[in-house]
Amino acid sequence: MGLFKSTAEKELDKIIMKLEMNMSNNYKDNAQDNLRELEAALNDMRASGHVKEAIISRYESIIDTYKQKMKGYSHKDQKPYWT
């Protein structure tokens, strides 16, 4: 993480911050939405061609890490606290 980042990197970092916040607050649906938003933003930046390949590959690895963390990440299996 450099001191001087491109606007594309700042935008992706902002989405990652929202994702981290939602994961830490156990907002699973919002965190999954943020991950999809992050993937879409990266794909748009790749298609535009304005982002260096090194930056794209770095954020792809970050996305892969979050996908592993969020595997099976849903409220479906969560039991209510009152039972």
PDB file of N, CA, C and O in Angstrom:
ATOM      1  N   MET A   1       0.837  -1.174   0.000  1.00  0.00           N
ATOM      2  CA  MET A   1       0.000   0.000   0.000  1.00  0.00           C
ATOM      3  C   MET A   1       0.889   1.247   0.000  1.00  0.00           C
ATOM      4  O   MET A   1       1.551   1.563   0.988  1.00  0.00           O
ATOM      5  N   GLY A   2       0.880   1.923  -1.104  1.00  0.00           N
ATOM      6  CA  GLY A   2       1.726   3.090  -1.249  1.00  0.00           C
ATOM      7  C   GLY A   2       1.069   4.343  -0.711  1.00  0.00           C
ATOM      8  O   GLY A   2      -0.123   4.371  -0.408  1.00  0.00           O
ATOM      9  N   LEU A   3       1.868   5.356  -0.604  1.00  0.00           N
ATOM     10  CA  LEU A   3       1.384   6.638  -0.116  1.00  0.00           C
ATOM     11  C   LEU A   3       0.517   7.332  -1.160  1.00  0.00           C
ATOM     12  O   LEU A   3      -0.498   7.947  -0.833  1.00  0.00           O
ATOM     13  N   PHE A   4       0.929   7.227  -2.407  1.00  0.00           N
ATOM     14  CA  PHE A   4       0.198   7.878  -3.484  1.00  0.00           C
ATOM     15  C   PHE A   4      -0.525   6.816  -4.299  1.00  0.00           C
ATOM     16  O   PHE A   4       0.105   6.043  -5.020  1.00  0.00           O
ATOM     17  N   LYS A   5      -1.831   6.780  -4.184  1.00  0.00           N
ATOM     18  CA  LYS A   5      -2.628   5.782  -4.884  1.00  0.00           C
ATOM     19  C   LYS A   5      -3.442   6.445  -5.972  1.00  0.00           C
ATOM     20  O   LYS A   5      -3.783   7.625  -5.897  1.00  0.00           O
ATOM     21  N   SER A   6      -3.743   5.655  -6.982  1.00  0.00           N
ATOM     22  CA  SER A   6      -4.601   6.157  -8.047  1.00  0.00           C
ATOM     23  C   SER A   6      -6.036   6.234  -7.538  1.00  0.00           C
ATOM     24  O   SER A   6      -6.369   5.654  -6.504  1.00  0.00           O
ATOM     25  N   THR A   7      -6.867   6.942  -8.261  1.00  0.00           N
ATOM     26  CA  THR A   7      -8.274   7.041  -7.861  1.00  0.00           C
ATOM     27  C   THR A   7      -8.947   5.679  -7.924  1.00  0.00           C
ATOM     28  O   THR A   7      -9.849   5.398  -7.136  1.00  0.00           O
ATOM     29  N   ALA A   8      -8.520   4.835  -8.850  1.00  0.00           N
ATOM     30  CA  ALA A   8      -9.087   3.485  -8.940  1.00  0.00           C
ATOM     31  C   ALA A   8      -8.779   2.693  -7.677  1.00  0.00           C
ATOM     32  O   ALA A   8      -9.654   2.019  -7.134  1.00  0.00           O
ATOM     33  N   GLU A   9      -7.539   2.775  -7.210  1.00  0.00           N
ATOM     34  CA  GLU A   9      -7.162   2.066  -5.987  1.00  0.00           C
ATOM     35  C   GLU A   9      -7.921   2.607  -4.781  1.00  0.00           C
ATOM     36  O   GLU A   9      -8.341   1.844  -3.912  1.00  0.00           O
ATOM     37  N   LYS A  10      -8.092   3.919  -4.733  1.00  0.00           N
ATOM     38  CA  LYS A  10      -8.839   4.517  -3.625  1.00  0.00           C
ATOM     39  C   LYS A  10     -10.283   4.038  -3.622  1.00  0.00           C
ATOM     40  O   LYS A  10     -10.852   3.774  -2.563  1.00  0.00           O
ATOM     41  N   GLU A  11     -10.878   3.926  -4.808  1.00  0.00           N
ATOM     42  CA  GLU A  11     -12.254   3.452  -4.907  1.00  0.00           C
ATOM     43  C   GLU A  11     -12.356   2.000  -4.435  1.00  0.00           C
ATOM     44  O   GLU A  11     -13.277   1.652  -3.696  1.00  0.00           O
ATOM     45  N   LEU A  12     -11.423   1.161  -4.856  1.00  0.00           N
ATOM     46  CA  LEU A  12     -11.429  -0.238  -4.434  1.00  0.00           C
ATOM     47  C   LEU A  12     -11.187  -0.357  -2.933  1.00  0.00           C
ATOM     48  O   LEU A  12     -11.814  -1.179  -2.265  1.00  0.00           O
ATOM     49  N   ASP A  13     -10.281   0.457  -2.403  1.00  0.00           N
ATOM     50  CA  ASP A  13     -10.014   0.434  -0.967  1.00  0.00           C
ATOM     51  C   ASP A  13     -11.235   0.866  -0.160  1.00  0.00           C
ATOM     52  O   ASP A  13     -11.472   0.359   0.936  1.00  0.00           O
ATOM     53  N   LYS A  14     -12.002   1.800  -0.702  1.00  0.00           N
ATOM     54  CA  LYS A  14     -13.214   2.243  -0.012  1.00  0.00           C
ATOM     55  C   LYS A  14     -14.226   1.094   0.078  1.00  0.00           C
ATOM     56  O   LYS A  14     -14.874   0.909   1.108  1.00  0.00           O
ATOM     57  N   ILE A  15     -14.354   0.332  -1.000  1.00  0.00           N
ATOM     58  CA  ILE A  15     -15.263  -0.817  -0.999  1.00  0.00           C
ATOM     59  C   ILE A  15     -14.765  -1.871  -0.012  1.00  0.00           C
ATOM     60  O   ILE A  15     -15.563  -2.488   0.695  1.00  0.00           O
ATOM     61  N   ILE A  16     -13.451  -2.078   0.038  1.00  0.00           N
ATOM     62  CA  ILE A  16     -12.879  -3.052   0.973  1.00  0.00           C
ATOM     63  C   ILE A  16     -13.136  -2.619   2.411  1.00  0.00           C
ATOM     64  O   ILE A  16     -13.416  -3.461   3.264  1.00  0.00           O
ATOM     65  N   MET A  17     -13.045  -1.327   2.693  1.00  0.00           N
ATOM     66  CA  MET A  17     -13.327  -0.839   4.049  1.00  0.00           C
ATOM     67  C   MET A  17     -14.778  -1.106   4.429  1.00  0.00           C
ATOM     68  O   MET A  17     -15.059  -1.499   5.561  1.00  0.00           O
ATOM     69  N   LYS A  18     -15.708  -0.893   3.485  1.00  0.00           N
ATOM     70  CA  LYS A  18     -17.119  -1.195   3.763  1.00  0.00           C
ATOM     71  C   LYS A  18     -17.301  -2.686   4.007  1.00  0.00           C
ATOM     72  O   LYS A  18     -18.045  -3.088   4.901  1.00  0.00           O
ATOM     73  N   LEU A  19     -16.624  -3.501   3.214  1.00  0.00           N
ATOM     74  CA  LEU A  19     -16.695  -4.948   3.361  1.00  0.00           C
ATOM     75  C   LEU A  19     -16.195  -5.380   4.730  1.00  0.00           C
ATOM     76  O   LEU A  19     -16.844  -6.180   5.403  1.00  0.00           O
ATOM     77  N   GLU A  20     -15.057  -4.862   5.143  1.00  0.00           N
ATOM     78  CA  GLU A  20     -14.495  -5.185   6.459  1.00  0.00           C
ATOM     79  C   GLU A  20     -15.434  -4.756   7.582  1.00  0.00           C
ATOM     80  O   GLU A  20     -15.633  -5.493   8.548  1.00  0.00           O
ATOM     81  N   MET A  21     -16.004  -3.573   7.454  1.00  0.00           N
ATOM     82  CA  MET A  21     -16.913  -3.074   8.476  1.00  0.00           C
ATOM     83  C   MET A  21     -18.141  -3.973   8.590  1.00  0.00           C
ATOM     84  O   MET A  21     -18.569  -4.308   9.695  1.00  0.00           O
ATOM     85  N   ASN A  22     -18.704  -4.362   7.454  1.00  0.00           N
ATOM     86  CA  ASN A  22     -19.884  -5.216   7.485  1.00  0.00           C
ATOM     87  C   ASN A  22     -19.559  -6.609   8.008  1.00  0.00           C
ATOM     88  O   ASN A  22     -20.382  -7.217   8.694  1.00  0.00           O
ATOM     89  N   MET A  23     -18.379  -7.119   7.697  1.00  0.00           N
ATOM     90  CA  MET A  23     -17.987  -8.424   8.235  1.00  0.00           C
ATOM     91  C   MET A  23     -17.796  -8.347   9.744  1.00  0.00           C
ATOM     92  O   MET A  23     -18.204  -9.257  10.466  1.00  0.00           O
ATOM     93  N   SER A  24     -17.185  -7.282  10.223  1.00  0.00           N
ATOM     94  CA  SER A  24     -16.931  -7.166  11.656  1.00  0.00           C
ATOM     95  C   SER A  24     -18.220  -6.962  12.449  1.00  0.00           C
ATOM     96  O   SER A  24     -18.295  -7.334  13.620  1.00  0.00           O
ATOM     97  N   ASN A  25     -19.227  -6.376  11.818  1.00  0.00           N
ATOM     98  CA  ASN A  25     -20.513  -6.171  12.483  1.00  0.00           C
ATOM     99  C   ASN A  25     -21.494  -7.310  12.236  1.00  0.00           C
ATOM    100  O   ASN A  25     -22.652  -7.235  12.646  1.00  0.00           O
ATOM    101  N   ASN A  26     -21.026  -8.376  11.559  1.00  0.00           N
ATOM    102  CA  ASN A  26     -21.829  -9.557  11.271  1.00  0.00           C
ATOM    103  C   ASN A  26     -23.012  -9.246  10.356  1.00  0.00           C
ATOM    104  O   ASN A  26     -24.059  -9.887  10.448  1.00  0.00           O
ATOM    105  N   TYR A  27     -22.842  -8.263   9.474  1.00  0.00           N
ATOM    106  CA  TYR A  27     -23.850  -7.961   8.458  1.00  0.00           C
ATOM    107  C   TYR A  27     -23.503  -8.779   7.217  1.00  0.00           C
ATOM    108  O   TYR A  27     -22.904  -8.274   6.268  1.00  0.00           O
ATOM    109  N   LYS A  28     -23.891 -10.048   7.246  1.00  0.00           N
ATOM    110  CA  LYS A  28     -23.435 -11.000   6.236  1.00  0.00           C
ATOM    111  C   LYS A  28     -23.947 -10.673   4.842  1.00  0.00           C
ATOM    112  O   LYS A  28     -23.193 -10.757   3.873  1.00  0.00           O
ATOM    113  N   ASP A  29     -25.207 -10.304   4.725  1.00  0.00           N
ATOM    114  CA  ASP A  29     -25.762  -9.992   3.406  1.00  0.00           C
ATOM    115  C   ASP A  29     -25.080  -8.766   2.800  1.00  0.00           C
ATOM    116  O   ASP A  29     -24.757  -8.752   1.613  1.00  0.00           O
ATOM    117  N   ASN A  30     -24.867  -7.751   3.611  1.00  0.00           N
ATOM    118  CA  ASN A  30     -24.199  -6.541   3.124  1.00  0.00           C
ATOM    119  C   ASN A  30     -22.752  -6.829   2.741  1.00  0.00           C
ATOM    120  O   ASN A  30     -22.249  -6.284   1.758  1.00  0.00           O
ATOM    121  N   ALA A  31     -22.083  -7.678   3.509  1.00  0.00           N
ATOM    122  CA  ALA A  31     -20.701  -8.032   3.188  1.00  0.00           C
ATOM    123  C   ALA A  31     -20.631  -8.767   1.855  1.00  0.00           C
ATOM    124  O   ALA A  31     -19.720  -8.528   1.063  1.00  0.00           O
ATOM    125  N   GLN A  32     -21.576  -9.648   1.604  1.00  0.00           N
ATOM    126  CA  GLN A  32     -21.601 -10.353   0.321  1.00  0.00           C
ATOM    127  C   GLN A  32     -21.887  -9.386  -0.822  1.00  0.00           C
ATOM    128  O   GLN A  32     -21.316  -9.516  -1.905  1.00  0.00           O
ATOM    129  N   ASP A  33     -22.764  -8.426  -0.587  1.00  0.00           N
ATOM    130  CA  ASP A  33     -23.024  -7.397  -1.604  1.00  0.00           C
ATOM    131  C   ASP A  33     -21.764  -6.581  -1.892  1.00  0.00           C
ATOM    132  O   ASP A  33     -21.475  -6.261  -3.045  1.00  0.00           O
ATOM    133  N   ASN A  34     -21.018  -6.248  -0.835  1.00  0.00           N
ATOM    134  CA  ASN A  34     -19.774  -5.493  -1.016  1.00  0.00           C
ATOM    135  C   ASN A  34     -18.742  -6.289  -1.802  1.00  0.00           C
ATOM    136  O   ASN A  34     -18.001  -5.719  -2.602  1.00  0.00           O
ATOM    137  N   LEU A  35     -18.688  -7.591  -1.583  1.00  0.00           N
ATOM    138  CA  LEU A  35     -17.751  -8.421  -2.342  1.00  0.00           C
ATOM    139  C   LEU A  35     -18.127  -8.434  -3.821  1.00  0.00           C
ATOM    140  O   LEU A  35     -17.254  -8.346  -4.685  1.00  0.00           O
ATOM    141  N   ARG A  36     -19.414  -8.543  -4.114  1.00  0.00           N
ATOM    142  CA  ARG A  36     -19.861  -8.485  -5.513  1.00  0.00           C
ATOM    143  C   ARG A  36     -19.563  -7.110  -6.116  1.00  0.00           C
ATOM    144  O   ARG A  36     -19.166  -7.008  -7.277  1.00  0.00           O
ATOM    145  N   GLU A  37     -19.757  -6.058  -5.321  1.00  0.00           N
ATOM    146  CA  GLU A  37     -19.462  -4.697  -5.784  1.00  0.00           C
ATOM    147  C   GLU A  37     -17.965  -4.538  -6.082  1.00  0.00           C
ATOM    148  O   GLU A  37     -17.587  -3.903  -7.066  1.00  0.00           O
ATOM    149  N   LEU A  38     -17.131  -5.113  -5.236  1.00  0.00           N
ATOM    150  CA  LEU A  38     -15.684  -5.051  -5.430  1.00  0.00           C
ATOM    151  C   LEU A  38     -15.277  -5.772  -6.712  1.00  0.00           C
ATOM    152  O   LEU A  38     -14.456  -5.271  -7.480  1.00  0.00           O
ATOM    153  N   GLU A  39     -15.849  -6.939  -6.936  1.00  0.00           N
ATOM    154  CA  GLU A  39     -15.546  -7.685  -8.167  1.00  0.00           C
ATOM    155  C   GLU A  39     -15.989  -6.916  -9.405  1.00  0.00           C
ATOM    156  O   GLU A  39     -15.260  -6.848 -10.395  1.00  0.00           O
ATOM    157  N   ALA A  40     -17.184  -6.339  -9.348  1.00  0.00           N
ATOM    158  CA  ALA A  40     -17.704  -5.592 -10.496  1.00  0.00           C
ATOM    159  C   ALA A  40     -16.842  -4.363 -10.784  1.00  0.00           C
ATOM    160  O   ALA A  40     -16.549  -4.063 -11.941  1.00  0.00           O
ATOM    161  N   ALA A  41     -16.440  -3.658  -9.731  1.00  0.00           N
ATOM    162  CA  ALA A  41     -15.604  -2.469  -9.914  1.00  0.00           C
ATOM    163  C   ALA A  41     -14.255  -2.847 -10.522  1.00  0.00           C
ATOM    164  O   ALA A  41     -13.750  -2.145 -11.399  1.00  0.00           O
ATOM    165  N   LEU A  42     -13.672  -3.947 -10.061  1.00  0.00           N
ATOM    166  CA  LEU A  42     -12.391  -4.384 -10.612  1.00  0.00           C
ATOM    167  C   LEU A  42     -12.537  -4.801 -12.072  1.00  0.00           C
ATOM    168  O   LEU A  42     -11.673  -4.495 -12.894  1.00  0.00           O
ATOM    169  N   ASN A  43     -13.616  -5.492 -12.395  1.00  0.00           N
ATOM    170  CA  ASN A  43     -13.848  -5.893 -13.788  1.00  0.00           C
ATOM    171  C   ASN A  43     -14.048  -4.682 -14.693  1.00  0.00           C
ATOM    172  O   ASN A  43     -13.572  -4.669 -15.828  1.00  0.00           O
ATOM    173  N   ASP A  44     -14.752  -3.666 -14.196  1.00  0.00           N
ATOM    174  CA  ASP A  44     -14.935  -2.434 -14.971  1.00  0.00           C
ATOM    175  C   ASP A  44     -13.598  -1.736 -15.220  1.00  0.00           C
ATOM    176  O   ASP A  44     -13.336  -1.237 -16.315  1.00  0.00           O
ATOM    177  N   MET A  45     -12.765  -1.712 -14.188  1.00  0.00           N
ATOM    178  CA  MET A  45     -11.459  -1.068 -14.326  1.00  0.00           C
ATOM    179  C   MET A  45     -10.566  -1.845 -15.287  1.00  0.00           C
ATOM    180  O   MET A  45      -9.805  -1.253 -16.051  1.00  0.00           O
ATOM    181  N   ARG A  46     -10.661  -3.161 -15.247  1.00  0.00           N
ATOM    182  CA  ARG A  46      -9.884  -3.984 -16.174  1.00  0.00           C
ATOM    183  C   ARG A  46     -10.333  -3.727 -17.603  1.00  0.00           C
ATOM    184  O   ARG A  46      -9.508  -3.607 -18.509  1.00  0.00           O
ATOM    185  N   ALA A  47     -11.647  -3.641 -17.804  1.00  0.00           N
ATOM    186  CA  ALA A  47     -12.194  -3.417 -19.146  1.00  0.00           C
ATOM    187  C   ALA A  47     -11.817  -2.041 -19.685  1.00  0.00           C
ATOM    188  O   ALA A  47     -11.603  -1.878 -20.886  1.00  0.00           O
ATOM    189  N   SER A  48     -11.738  -1.058 -18.801  1.00  0.00           N
ATOM    190  CA  SER A  48     -11.398   0.294 -19.254  1.00  0.00           C
ATOM    191  C   SER A  48      -9.935   0.407 -19.670  1.00  0.00           C
ATOM    192  O   SER A  48      -9.588   1.241 -20.506  1.00  0.00           O
ATOM    193  N   GLY A  49      -9.077  -0.432 -19.088  1.00  0.00           N
ATOM    194  CA  GLY A  49      -7.666  -0.420 -19.449  1.00  0.00           C
ATOM    195  C   GLY A  49      -6.852   0.691 -18.820  1.00  0.00           C
ATOM    196  O   GLY A  49      -5.703   0.902 -19.209  1.00  0.00           O
ATOM    197  N   HIS A  50      -7.417   1.410 -17.856  1.00  0.00           N
ATOM    198  CA  HIS A  50      -6.703   2.521 -17.230  1.00  0.00           C
ATOM    199  C   HIS A  50      -5.921   2.115 -15.988  1.00  0.00           C
ATOM    200  O   HIS A  50      -5.239   2.940 -15.381  1.00  0.00           O
ATOM    201  N   VAL A  51      -6.021   0.834 -15.606  1.00  0.00           N
ATOM    202  CA  VAL A  51      -5.367   0.370 -14.386  1.00  0.00           C
ATOM    203  C   VAL A  51      -4.254  -0.604 -14.771  1.00  0.00           C
ATOM    204  O   VAL A  51      -4.424  -1.441 -15.658  1.00  0.00           O
ATOM    205  N   LYS A  52      -3.125  -0.482 -14.097  1.00  0.00           N
ATOM    206  CA  LYS A  52      -1.984  -1.354 -14.383  1.00  0.00           C
ATOM    207  C   LYS A  52      -2.307  -2.799 -13.999  1.00  0.00           C
ATOM    208  O   LYS A  52      -3.084  -3.060 -13.081  1.00  0.00           O
ATOM    209  N   GLU A  53      -1.697  -3.712 -14.717  1.00  0.00           N
ATOM    210  CA  GLU A  53      -1.935  -5.141 -14.492  1.00  0.00           C
ATOM    211  C   GLU A  53      -1.490  -5.575 -13.096  1.00  0.00           C
ATOM    212  O   GLU A  53      -2.109  -6.459 -12.504  1.00  0.00           O
ATOM    213  N   ALA A  54      -0.437  -4.974 -12.565  1.00  0.00           N
ATOM    214  CA  ALA A  54       0.037  -5.317 -11.221  1.00  0.00           C
ATOM    215  C   ALA A  54      -1.015  -4.983 -10.167  1.00  0.00           C
ATOM    216  O   ALA A  54      -1.210  -5.736  -9.213  1.00  0.00           O
ATOM    217  N   ILE A  55      -1.680  -3.868 -10.343  1.00  0.00           N
ATOM    218  CA  ILE A  55      -2.731  -3.458  -9.408  1.00  0.00           C
ATOM    219  C   ILE A  55      -3.916  -4.407  -9.513  1.00  0.00           C
ATOM    220  O   ILE A  55      -4.488  -4.808  -8.499  1.00  0.00           O
ATOM    221  N   ILE A  56      -4.281  -4.764 -10.729  1.00  0.00           N
ATOM    222  CA  ILE A  56      -5.399  -5.685 -10.929  1.00  0.00           C
ATOM    223  C   ILE A  56      -5.102  -7.030 -10.285  1.00  0.00           C
ATOM    224  O   ILE A  56      -5.962  -7.590  -9.605  1.00  0.00           O
ATOM    225  N   SER A  57      -3.909  -7.552 -10.485  1.00  0.00           N
ATOM    226  CA  SER A  57      -3.586  -8.859  -9.909  1.00  0.00           C
ATOM    227  C   SER A  57      -3.544  -8.802  -8.386  1.00  0.00           C
ATOM    228  O   SER A  57      -3.906  -9.773  -7.721  1.00  0.00           O
ATOM    229  N   ARG A  58      -3.104  -7.671  -7.825  1.00  0.00           N
ATOM    230  CA  ARG A  58      -3.084  -7.543  -6.365  1.00  0.00           C
ATOM    231  C   ARG A  58      -4.503  -7.565  -5.804  1.00  0.00           C
ATOM    232  O   ARG A  58      -4.764  -8.235  -4.805  1.00  0.00           O
ATOM    233  N   TYR A  59      -5.415  -6.840  -6.436  1.00  0.00           N
ATOM    234  CA  TYR A  59      -6.789  -6.818  -5.944  1.00  0.00           C
ATOM    235  C   TYR A  59      -7.520  -8.128  -6.245  1.00  0.00           C
ATOM    236  O   TYR A  59      -8.441  -8.495  -5.516  1.00  0.00           O
ATOM    237  N   GLU A  60      -7.127  -8.834  -7.298  1.00  0.00           N
ATOM    238  CA  GLU A  60      -7.704 -10.159  -7.542  1.00  0.00           C
ATOM    239  C   GLU A  60      -7.342 -11.116  -6.417  1.00  0.00           C
ATOM    240  O   GLU A  60      -8.174 -11.921  -5.997  1.00  0.00           O
ATOM    241  N   SER A  61      -6.113 -11.039  -5.925  1.00  0.00           N
ATOM    242  CA  SER A  61      -5.723 -11.906  -4.810  1.00  0.00           C
ATOM    243  C   SER A  61      -6.463 -11.517  -3.531  1.00  0.00           C
ATOM    244  O   SER A  61      -6.792 -12.381  -2.719  1.00  0.00           O
ATOM    245  N   ILE A  62      -6.724 -10.232  -3.350  1.00  0.00           N
ATOM    246  CA  ILE A  62      -7.507  -9.785  -2.196  1.00  0.00           C
ATOM    247  C   ILE A  62      -8.928 -10.336  -2.293  1.00  0.00           C
ATOM    248  O   ILE A  62      -9.480 -10.804  -1.298  1.00  0.00           O
ATOM    249  N   ILE A  63      -9.517 -10.283  -3.479  1.00  0.00           N
ATOM    250  CA  ILE A  63     -10.863 -10.816  -3.684  1.00  0.00           C
ATOM    251  C   ILE A  63     -10.887 -12.310  -3.409  1.00  0.00           C
ATOM    252  O   ILE A  63     -11.814 -12.806  -2.769  1.00  0.00           O
ATOM    253  N   ASP A  64      -9.878 -13.034  -3.887  1.00  0.00           N
ATOM    254  CA  ASP A  64      -9.812 -14.478  -3.638  1.00  0.00           C
ATOM    255  C   ASP A  64      -9.733 -14.779  -2.146  1.00  0.00           C
ATOM    256  O   ASP A  64     -10.343 -15.737  -1.670  1.00  0.00           O
ATOM    257  N   THR A  65      -8.984 -13.965  -1.409  1.00  0.00           N
ATOM    258  CA  THR A  65      -8.882 -14.144   0.039  1.00  0.00           C
ATOM    259  C   THR A  65     -10.242 -13.953   0.703  1.00  0.00           C
ATOM    260  O   THR A  65     -10.627 -14.739   1.569  1.00  0.00           O
ATOM    261  N   TYR A  66     -10.968 -12.915   0.303  1.00  0.00           N
ATOM    262  CA  TYR A  66     -12.292 -12.684   0.875  1.00  0.00           C
ATOM    263  C   TYR A  66     -13.269 -13.786   0.489  1.00  0.00           C
ATOM    264  O   TYR A  66     -14.122 -14.160   1.293  1.00  0.00           O
ATOM    265  N   LYS A  67     -13.159 -14.308  -0.718  1.00  0.00           N
ATOM    266  CA  LYS A  67     -14.033 -15.413  -1.124  1.00  0.00           C
ATOM    267  C   LYS A  67     -13.811 -16.633  -0.236  1.00  0.00           C
ATOM    268  O   LYS A  67     -14.765 -17.326   0.116  1.00  0.00           O
ATOM    269  N   GLN A  68     -12.562 -16.896   0.124  1.00  0.00           N
ATOM    270  CA  GLN A  68     -12.272 -18.017   1.015  1.00  0.00           C
ATOM    271  C   GLN A  68     -12.819 -17.756   2.416  1.00  0.00           C
ATOM    272  O   GLN A  68     -13.376 -18.657   3.044  1.00  0.00           O
ATOM    273  N   LYS A  69     -12.663 -16.533   2.903  1.00  0.00           N
ATOM    274  CA  LYS A  69     -13.178 -16.178   4.227  1.00  0.00           C
ATOM    275  C   LYS A  69     -14.693 -16.299   4.284  1.00  0.00           C
ATOM    276  O   LYS A  69     -15.255 -16.691   5.306  1.00  0.00           O
ATOM    277  N   MET A  70     -15.352 -15.958   3.176  1.00  0.00           N
ATOM    278  CA  MET A  70     -16.808 -15.862   3.178  1.00  0.00           C
ATOM    279  C   MET A  70     -17.486 -17.109   2.611  1.00  0.00           C
ATOM    280  O   MET A  70     -18.686 -17.090   2.339  1.00  0.00           O
ATOM    281  N   LYS A  71     -16.740 -18.174   2.433  1.00  0.00           N
ATOM    282  CA  LYS A  71     -17.335 -19.415   1.947  1.00  0.00           C
ATOM    283  C   LYS A  71     -18.330 -19.917   2.998  1.00  0.00           C
ATOM    284  O   LYS A  71     -17.956 -20.124   4.152  1.00  0.00           O
ATOM    285  N   GLY A  72     -19.575 -20.111   2.612  1.00  0.00           N
ATOM    286  CA  GLY A  72     -20.613 -20.537   3.545  1.00  0.00           C
ATOM    287  C   GLY A  72     -21.039 -19.435   4.503  1.00  0.00           C
ATOM    288  O   GLY A  72     -21.560 -19.720   5.582  1.00  0.00           O
ATOM    289  N   TYR A  73     -20.828 -18.205   4.129  1.00  0.00           N
ATOM    290  CA  TYR A  73     -21.074 -17.041   4.981  1.00  0.00           C
ATOM    291  C   TYR A  73     -22.494 -16.544   4.748  1.00  0.00           C
ATOM    292  O   TYR A  73     -22.732 -15.732   3.854  1.00  0.00           O
ATOM    293  N   SER A  74     -23.444 -17.034   5.554  1.00  0.00           N
ATOM    294  CA  SER A  74     -24.829 -16.591   5.415  1.00  0.00           C
ATOM    295  C   SER A  74     -25.543 -16.732   6.749  1.00  0.00           C
ATOM    296  O   SER A  74     -25.036 -17.355   7.681  1.00  0.00           O
ATOM    297  N   HIS A  75     -26.717 -16.144   6.820  1.00  0.00           N
ATOM    298  CA  HIS A  75     -27.535 -16.230   8.028  1.00  0.00           C
ATOM    299  C   HIS A  75     -28.337 -17.523   8.070  1.00  0.00           C
ATOM    300  O   HIS A  75     -28.969 -17.827   9.082  1.00  0.00           O
ATOM    301  N   LYS A  76     -28.318 -18.273   7.000  1.00  0.00           N
ATOM    302  CA  LYS A  76     -29.173 -19.448   6.885  1.00  0.00           C
ATOM    303  C   LYS A  76     -28.931 -20.454   8.012  1.00  0.00           C
ATOM    304  O   LYS A  76     -29.889 -21.020   8.538  1.00  0.00           O
ATOM    305  N   ASP A  77     -27.687 -20.686   8.388  1.00  0.00           N
ATOM    306  CA  ASP A  77     -27.366 -21.683   9.408  1.00  0.00           C
ATOM    307  C   ASP A  77     -27.301 -21.103  10.812  1.00  0.00           C
ATOM    308  O   ASP A  77     -27.061 -21.833  11.774  1.00  0.00           O
ATOM    309  N   GLN A  78     -27.507 -19.816  10.937  1.00  0.00           N
ATOM    310  CA  GLN A  78     -27.413 -19.160  12.235  1.00  0.00           C
ATOM    311  C   GLN A  78     -28.659 -19.475  13.057  1.00  0.00           C
ATOM    312  O   GLN A  78     -29.785 -19.281  12.598  1.00  0.00           O
ATOM    313  N   LYS A  79     -28.444 -19.958  14.262  1.00  0.00           N
ATOM    314  CA  LYS A  79     -29.569 -20.290  15.136  1.00  0.00           C
ATOM    315  C   LYS A  79     -29.967 -19.054  15.935  1.00  0.00           C
ATOM    316  O   LYS A  79     -29.115 -18.250  16.312  1.00  0.00           O
ATOM    317  N   PRO A  80     -31.261 -18.908  16.190  1.00  0.00           N
ATOM    318  CA  PRO A  80     -31.695 -17.776  17.014  1.00  0.00           C
ATOM    319  C   PRO A  80     -31.160 -17.923  18.437  1.00  0.00           C
ATOM    320  O   PRO A  80     -31.057 -19.034  18.956  1.00  0.00           O
ATOM    321  N   TYR A  81     -30.828 -16.817  19.050  1.00  0.00           N
ATOM    322  CA  TYR A  81     -30.228 -16.848  20.379  1.00  0.00           C
ATOM    323  C   TYR A  81     -31.211 -17.269  21.464  1.00  0.00           C
ATOM    324  O   TYR A  81     -30.791 -17.667  22.550  1.00  0.00           O
ATOM    325  N   TRP A  82     -32.502 -17.189  21.192  1.00  0.00           N
ATOM    326  CA  TRP A  82     -33.485 -17.480  22.229  1.00  0.00           C
ATOM    327  C   TRP A  82     -33.846 -18.960  22.308  1.00  0.00           C
ATOM    328  O   TRP A  82     -34.633 -19.341  23.174  1.00  0.00           O
ATOM    329  N   THR A  83     -33.300 -19.807  21.439  1.00  0.00           N
ATOM    330  CA  THR A  83     -33.636 -21.238  21.528  1.00  0.00           C
ATOM    331  C   THR A  83     -32.542 -22.017  22.194  1.00  0.00           C
ATOM    332  O   THR A  83     -32.658 -23.232  22.352  1.00  0.00           O
TER     333      THR A  83
END
